Amino acid sequence: FCLPGIVIGIVIGVLVGISGSGDETLVAICMVVAMLIGIIPGTILATIKQYSYAMAPYILYENPGMKANEAITKSKELMNGNKWRLFCLLFSFTGWALLSVFFSCGIGHLWLNPYMEASVAIFYREIYAERYGRPYDYQSYEQPVNSDTYNPYNEGSYLQ
């Protein structure tokens, strides 16, 4: 999405240079302004697309037999109307990210990244439940959970 802005900036710079103005500073300023005019909308469009595809890894995890294109399509459907919510969720970590960079030389990201990823996973569960009525895990298991024998580390222990 940003490549057209760069190409437009170069073309405008060449056209201004060919026009015979002779001022190299003017050519450079025109190139930079044209690139920014093209790159900023391109970056916004790329970010919107990134948020559209953000739930594809979670969908693929829960549906291992699904093809990647199907997961991307499902992610776009799931994120329809939820992109702003995801942006706000991720933006809320900006302060922590800055603190972890400046006060711990990036070591804080060892704790921040899993926290952010867990938040996005919970966000996925939430929007999935809003869209389809209940979380994915519970669709195939109609039997109640037996709390006496439940062991989260033993696969299948949640069934009676």
C-alpha positions in Angstrom: 0.0 0.0 0.0 2.9 2.4 0.5 4.7 1.6 -2.7 2.4 3.9 -4.9 3.3 6.8 -2.6 7.0 6.2 -3.0 6.6 5.9 -6.8 4.5 9.1 -7.0 7.1 10.9 -4.9 9.9 9.9 -7.3 7.9 10.7 -10.4 7.0 14.2 -9.0 10.6 14.8 -8.0 11.8 13.8 -11.5 9.1 16.0 -13.1 10.1 19.0 -11.0 13.8 18.4 -11.7 13.1 18.2 -15.5 11.0 21.4 -15.4 14.2 23.3 -15.2 13.8 25.0 -11.8 17.4 24.1 -11.0 16.8 24.3 -7.3 17.7 20.9 -5.8 16.1 21.8 -2.5 12.8 22.3 -4.2 13.0 19.0 -5.9 13.8 17.2 -2.6 11.0 19.0 -0.8 8.5 18.1 -3.6 9.6 14.4 -3.5 9.3 14.2 0.3 5.8 15.9 0.4 4.6 13.7 -2.5 5.9 10.5 -0.7 4.2 11.5 2.5 1.0 12.2 0.7 1.1 8.7 -0.7 2.6 6.8 2.2 0.3 8.0 5.0 -2.9 6.7 3.4 -1.1 3.6 2.4 0.0 3.0 5.9 -3.6 3.5 7.2 -5.0 1.1 4.6 -2.3 -1.5 5.5 -3.1 -1.2 9.2 -6.8 -1.7 8.5 -6.0 -4.8 6.5 -3.7 -6.0 9.3 -6.6 -5.7 11.8 -8.9 -7.6 9.3 -6.6 -10.6 9.2 -5.6 -10.5 12.9 -7.8 -13.3 14.1 -6.7 -15.8 11.4 -4.1 -17.5 13.6 -6.6 -18.1 16.3 -9.2 -19.5 13.8 -6.5 -21.8 12.3 -5.6 -23.0 15.8 -9.1 -24.0 16.6 -9.7 -25.4 13.1 -6.5 -27.2 12.1 -8.0 -28.7 8.9 -9.1 -25.3 7.6 -7.2 -23.7 4.7 -5.4 -20.4 5.2 -7.7 -18.5 2.7 -10.7 -19.7 4.6 -9.3 -18.6 7.9 -8.5 -15.2 6.4 -12.1 -14.9 5.1 -13.5 -15.9 8.5 -11.2 -13.4 10.2 -12.4 -10.6 7.9 -16.0 -11.6 8.8 -15.3 -11.8 12.5 -13.4 -8.4 12.6 -16.1 -6.6 10.7 -17.1 -3.8 13.1 -14.4 -4.8 15.6 -11.2 -3.3 14.1 -11.5 -0.1 16.2 -11.9 -2.2 19.4 -8.8 -4.1 18.6 -6.9 -0.9 17.8 -8.0 0.6 21.2 -6.9 -2.6 23.0 -3.5 -2.6 21.4 -3.1 1.1 21.8 -3.7 0.7 25.5 -0.4 -1.0 25.8 1.6 1.9 24.4 2.6 3.2 27.8 3.8 -0.2 28.9 5.7 -0.6 25.6 7.5 2.8 26.1 8.3 2.0 29.7 9.7 -1.4 28.7 11.9 0.1 26.0 13.3 3.1 27.9 13.6 1.8 31.5 14.6 -1.8 30.8 16.3 -1.6 27.4 13.6 -3.8 25.9 13.8 -6.6 28.5 10.3 -5.6 29.7 9.0 -6.9 26.4 9.6 -10.4 27.7 6.7 -9.9 30.0 4.7 -7.4 27.9 4.4 -9.5 24.7 2.8 -12.5 26.3 0.4 -10.2 28.2 -0.6 -8.5 25.0 -1.0 -11.8 23.1 -3.2 -13.1 25.9 -5.3 -10.0 25.7 -5.8 -10.4 22.0 -6.7 -14.1 22.5 -9.3 -13.1 25.1 -10.5 -10.4 22.6 -10.9 -13.2 20.0 -12.9 -15.3 22.4 -15.1 -12.3 23.2 -15.9 -11.3 19.6 -16.4 -15.0 18.7 -18.9 -15.4 21.5 -20.7 -12.1 20.5 -20.9 -13.3 16.9 -21.8 -16.9 17.3 -23.4 -17.0 20.8 -20.8 -19.0 22.7 -17.0 -19.7 22.6 -15.8 -22.2 20.1 -14.6 -24.8 22.7 -18.1 -25.4 24.0 -19.8 -26.0 20.7 -18.7 -29.6 20.4 -19.0 -30.5 24.1 -22.7 -30.6 25.1 -21.9 -32.5 28.3 -21.5 -30.6 31.6 -18.1 -30.3 33.2 -17.5 -32.6 36.1 -15.7 -30.3 38.5 -14.6 -33.2 40.7 -12.5 -34.8 38.1 -11.5 -31.7 36.0 -7.8 -31.4 35.4 -6.8 -28.7 32.9 -3.5 -30.5 32.1 -5.2 -33.7 31.2 -6.8 -33.5 27.7 -10.4 -34.8 27.8 -10.9 -34.5 31.5 -13.6 -31.9 31.2 -16.1 -34.5 30.0 -17.9 -36.7 32.5 
